[in-house]
Each structure stands twice: as structure tokens, then as C-alpha cells.
Amino acid sequence: MTATTLEDADRRKAWGFAAPALLWTLAFFVVPFLFMAAMSLWKREGREIVRVWNLDNYLRFFSESALLQGLVNSLEITVIVTVLSVLLAYPLAWIIAERVPKRFQRMALILAILPFWTSYVVRSYSWLLVLSKNGVINQMLTGLGLIAEPLEIASTRTATVIGFVHFFVMLLTLTIYSNLIQLSPNYRRAAADLGANAFQTFWHVVLPLTLPGIMTGAFLTFVLCIGDYVTPQILGGNNELVLPQIIMLQLGRRADFPMAAALSIILMLAVTVAYVLCARWLKIERA
């Protein structure tokens, strides 16, 4: 067989292996996305969906403050959750990687990811019980005499942030830990030989080299947080709606599928912007 024939055979074999994944992506992502994008350009009149191409749904989003505020709330909560999760996860990952003996690191990671073993809904309701007026926190603060009246924590943005951070700290810990354990100790030795102290070594050597892991975890946190419906619904109530809640309202109460599709497209555009901002570090991580 000639080299060209072998190359053609390898190419056909490669396409054969890739075909199932490509067909799956086409059937369950590309086609539904194109249908949703088309529906976002239709409109609902009465109980009927009129297939007339227009931008009314997008214009309505920018003209109605309640809809626009839903996106603002989602972005604000997501940014707060991402920053807090990074600040809490990095020290935890560093302690596991640098201070816990290697024979105990696997056990430490298992303990760190225990929240993943519990139902997402159960975790949210558990936090609701903890943060309620008669919950553990208010009872403890009242018992210590630190407060006279129970704090209003449940059904607020604070409760939503706490529930999110509890979950995403574990995710970020794993991504940062995976970078830390791959970091060669020779980098620290070289920095010490050049006269760098512990802080300078961390700031100029360790942190830049582990930044891809941080950004990968932060991006995953952003994507999962901004599209989450359960935690804001349970812990945040309906006092401050985020965009996924508004989408569900369009579907459940108004049956306005074109508007829900337009809001979903806007939400995906926000995720796309986040990916573009993180793409530099995500590319480094893949390399």
C-alpha cells in the first residue's frame, strides 16, 4: 500500500471514531440551538406563536427594566460567587497540596468533595434551614447575645451567594490542586537562589504558573452559576430574580416560548463573553 492510501485509511478511521460524537453534538446541541435561535425571532400573540421574523423580543428585553435587571442580578451574583470561591479555594488547595502528607491527600480530597455526593436540591434546602429565622446561625447568635432579633438571611442575595460558594469552592479546589501538585519544586528553589522571599516566590512564580487552573475553575464556576435556577429559587426566593428564574416564568406562567428563547440566547452570549475573556488562560491550560 502506498503512503497516500495509508493516509486515506487513517483519515477514514479517524472520521469513523469521531462520527458518533459529531452526530451526537449535531442532534442534541446544534439543531436545538438553531431552533431556539429561530424561535427567539418569532413572537407570541394571544395563545398563538406567530412565525414572523422580528427582533421584538430582544428590543423588549432592553426596554423592560425588570428583564434587564434579571441579567444584571445574574452577573453580579456570579461575579461575587466566583471571586469568593477563588479566594477560599486557593488556600484550601494549597494546604492539601503543600501541608497535608501525600499519603493523606487522597482522603483530604474525598472529604473536600463530599458536598458533590449530596443532592443539589437537598443541599439548597439544608442551607435554607440553616439560614432561616429559626435556623442554626440565628439561634447561635441569639444564644450568645450578639443579636436581639433574628437576622433576615434566608430569601436574600446573601443566602444565594452562600449556597453557591459552598458548592463551587469544592470545584475550584480540585482544579487549583491539580495545578499545584504538577508544579515542580525546582521553580521555588530557583527563586530562592535568586534571593526571593516566600511572598515574592508565591506572587511571581507560583501564582502565575497556577493561574490556568484558577481561570479554568473560575470559568466553570461562572458557567454553572449564571445558568443555575435551583439555588436562587430556593435560597433567594422571588425577591431578586435572576435571568434563569425569569426564563422559567416565561415558560411556566406566560407560555411565551419565543421570549424565553431570546432570554436564553442572551444568557449564552454572556457565557460566550466570559469565555472570550478567559480564553487566553484556557489555551495555556490546554497546552
C-alpha positions in Angstrom: 0.0 0.0 0.0 1.2 3.5 -0.8 1.6 6.3 1.7 -1.4 8.1 0.2 -3.6 5.0 0.6 -2.5 4.6 4.2 -3.2 8.3 4.9 -6.7 7.9 3.4 -7.3 4.8 5.5 -6.2 6.6 8.7 -8.3 9.6 7.8 -11.4 7.4 7.3 -10.7 5.6 10.5 -10.4 8.9 12.4 -13.7 10.1 10.9 -15.3 6.8 11.9 -14.2 7.3 15.5 -15.3 11.0 15.6 -18.6 10.5 13.8 -20.7 9.3 16.8 -19.6 12.4 18.9 -20.2 14.7 15.9 -23.6 13.3 15.3 -24.5 13.5 19.0 -23.4 17.1 19.1 -25.3 17.9 15.9 -28.5 16.2 17.1 -28.6 17.4 20.7 -26.8 20.8 20.6 -26.5 22.4 17.1 -30.1 21.5 15.9 -31.8 22.5 19.2 -29.7 25.7 19.4 -30.7 26.7 15.8 -34.3 26.0 16.6 -34.1 28.1 19.7 -32.4 30.9 17.8 -35.2 30.8 15.2 -37.9 30.8 17.8 -36.4 33.8 19.5 -37.2 35.8 16.3 -40.9 34.8 16.5 -43.5 36.4 18.7 -46.4 35.3 20.8 -49.8 36.8 20.1 -52.6 35.7 22.5 -52.2 32.0 22.8 -50.5 31.5 19.4 -46.9 31.7 18.3 -46.7 33.7 15.2 -43.7 32.8 13.0 -42.9 36.3 11.8 -39.3 37.2 11.8 -38.6 40.2 14.0 -36.4 41.5 16.9 -39.3 42.4 19.2 -38.2 40.0 21.9 -34.7 41.5 22.1 -36.0 45.0 21.9 -38.4 44.2 24.8 -35.5 42.8 26.8 -33.6 46.1 26.7 -36.8 48.2 27.1 -38.2 46.4 30.2 -36.2 47.2 33.3 -37.3 44.0 35.1 -35.8 41.8 32.3 -32.6 43.8 32.1 -32.3 43.8 35.9 -32.5 40.0 35.8 -29.3 39.8 33.7 -27.6 42.4 36.0 -28.6 40.4 39.1 -27.2 37.2 37.5 -23.9 38.8 36.6 -23.5 40.5 39.9 -24.2 37.3 41.9 -22.0 35.2 39.6 -19.0 37.6 39.8 -19.3 37.7 43.6 -19.6 33.9 43.9 -16.6 33.4 41.5 -14.3 35.8 43.4 -15.2 34.5 46.8 -14.9 30.9 45.7 -11.4 31.5 44.3 -10.3 33.3 47.5 -11.5 30.4 49.6 -10.5 27.6 47.3 -6.9 28.6 46.7 -5.8 28.4 50.4 -7.6 25.1 50.8 -6.0 23.6 47.7 -2.6 24.9 48.8 -2.9 23.4 52.2 -3.9 20.0 50.7 -1.1 20.1 48.2 1.7 21.5 50.4 0.9 20.8 54.0 -1.0 17.5 54.0 1.3 14.5 53.7 0.9 12.7 50.4 -0.5 9.6 51.9 -3.4 11.6 53.3 -4.0 13.9 50.3 -6.5 11.5 48.7 -8.5 11.3 51.9 -8.4 15.1 52.2 -9.7 15.5 48.6 -12.5 13.0 49.3 -13.6 15.0 52.3 -13.4 18.2 50.2 -15.7 16.8 47.5 -18.3 15.3 49.9 -20.8 18.0 49.1 -20.9 16.6 45.5 -22.3 13.4 46.9 -25.4 15.1 48.2 -28.4 16.0 46.0 -28.2 19.6 44.8 -31.7 20.3 45.9 -31.1 18.7 49.3 -28.0 21.0 49.8 -30.1 24.1 49.0 -32.9 23.2 51.4 -30.3 22.4 54.0 -28.9 25.8 53.7 -32.4 27.3 53.9 -32.9 25.6 57.2 -29.5 26.8 58.5 -30.1 30.4 57.4 -33.8 30.7 58.3 -35.0 32.8 61.3 -35.1 29.8 63.5 -32.0 28.3 61.9 -28.7 27.3 63.5 -27.0 30.6 62.8 -29.7 32.8 64.3 -30.1 30.5 67.3 -26.4 30.6 67.9 -26.1 34.4 67.6 -29.2 34.9 69.8 -27.9 32.5 72.4 -24.6 34.3 72.6 -26.4 37.6 73.0 -24.8 39.0 69.9 -28.1 39.9 68.3 -31.6 40.7 69.8 -33.6 39.8 66.8 -33.1 37.0 64.2 -31.2 38.2 61.0 -33.0 38.1 57.7 -30.6 35.9 55.8 -32.9 33.4 54.0 -34.6 34.5 50.8 -31.9 37.1 50.1 -29.0 37.5 47.8 -26.6 36.7 50.7 -28.3 33.3 51.1 -27.9 32.6 47.4 -24.2 33.5 47.4 -23.6 31.3 50.5 -25.2 28.3 48.8 -23.3 28.8 45.6 -19.9 29.4 47.3 -20.4 26.2 49.4 -20.7 24.2 46.2 -18.2 25.9 43.9 -15.3 26.1 46.4 -15.0 22.4 46.1 -14.9 22.6 42.3 -12.2 25.2 42.3 -10.2 23.4 44.9 -9.9 20.4 42.6 -8.8 22.5 39.6 -6.3 24.5 41.6 -4.9 21.4 43.4 -4.3 19.7 40.1 -2.1 22.6 39.0 -0.3 22.8 42.4 0.8 19.2 42.5 2.2 19.4 39.0 4.3 22.4 39.9 8.0 21.4 40.1 9.8 22.4 43.4 12.7 23.5 41.2 10.9 26.7 40.5 10.8 27.6 44.2 14.4 26.6 44.6 15.5 28.8 41.6 13.5 31.7 43.1 15.1 31.2 46.5 18.6 31.1 44.9 17.8 34.4 43.2 17.0 36.0 46.6 13.2 35.9 46.5 11.4 35.5 49.8 8.3 33.3 50.3 5.8 36.0 49.3 7.8 37.0 46.2 8.1 33.4 45.2 4.4 32.9 45.5 3.5 36.2 43.8 5.9 36.0 40.9 6.3 32.2 40.4 3.6 30.0 42.0 0.6 32.2 41.3 1.3 32.8 37.6 2.0 29.1 37.0 -1.2 28.1 38.7 -3.3 30.8 37.0 -4.5 28.5 34.3 -6.1 26.2 36.9 -7.6 29.2 38.7 -9.1 30.5 35.4 -10.4 27.1 34.4 -12.2 26.6 37.7 -13.4 30.2 37.6 -14.9 29.8 34.1 -16.6 26.6 35.1 -18.0 28.4 38.2 -19.2 31.3 36.0 -21.0 29.0 33.6 -22.7 26.8 36.2 -23.6 29.7 38.4 -25.1 32.1 35.9 -27.3 29.3 34.4 -28.4 27.9 37.8 -32.1 28.0 38.6 -32.5 25.8 41.7 -30.3 27.7 44.3 -31.7 31.2 43.6 -35.2 29.8 43.6 -34.8 28.0 47.0 -32.4 30.3 48.8 -33.1 33.7 47.1 -36.9 33.3 46.8 -38.6 35.7 44.4 -37.3 38.9 46.0 -34.5 39.4 43.5 -35.0 37.4 40.3 -32.1 36.2 38.2 -32.3 35.5 34.5 -32.9 31.8 34.7 -35.8 32.4 37.0 -37.3 34.9 34.5 -36.9 32.3 31.7 -38.8 29.8 33.8 -41.5 32.4 34.5 -41.8 33.0 30.7 -42.2 29.3 30.2 -44.4 28.3 33.1 -46.7 31.2 33.6 -46.9 33.0 30.3 -46.0 30.2 27.9 -44.1 32.8 26.0 -41.6 30.4 24.3 -40.2 33.0 21.9 -39.3 35.4 24.7 -37.8 32.5 26.8 -35.7 31.6 23.7 -34.5 35.1 23.3 -33.5 35.3 27.0 -31.7 32.0 26.7 -29.7 33.3 23.7 -28.8 36.4 25.7 -27.6 34.2 28.6 -25.5 32.2 26.2 -24.0 35.4 24.9 -23.0 36.3 28.4 -21.2 32.9 28.8 -19.5 33.4 25.4 -18.2 36.8 26.5 -16.8 35.2 29.7 -15.1 32.5 27.6 -13.5 35.1 25.4 -12.2 36.9 28.5 -10.8 33.7 29.9 -9.6 32.2 26.5 -6.0 33.2 27.0 -5.6 31.2 30.2 -7.8 28.3 29.0 -5.5 27.9 26.0 -2.5 27.9 28.3 -4.1 25.1 30.3 -4.7 23.0 27.2 -1.1 23.5 26.2 
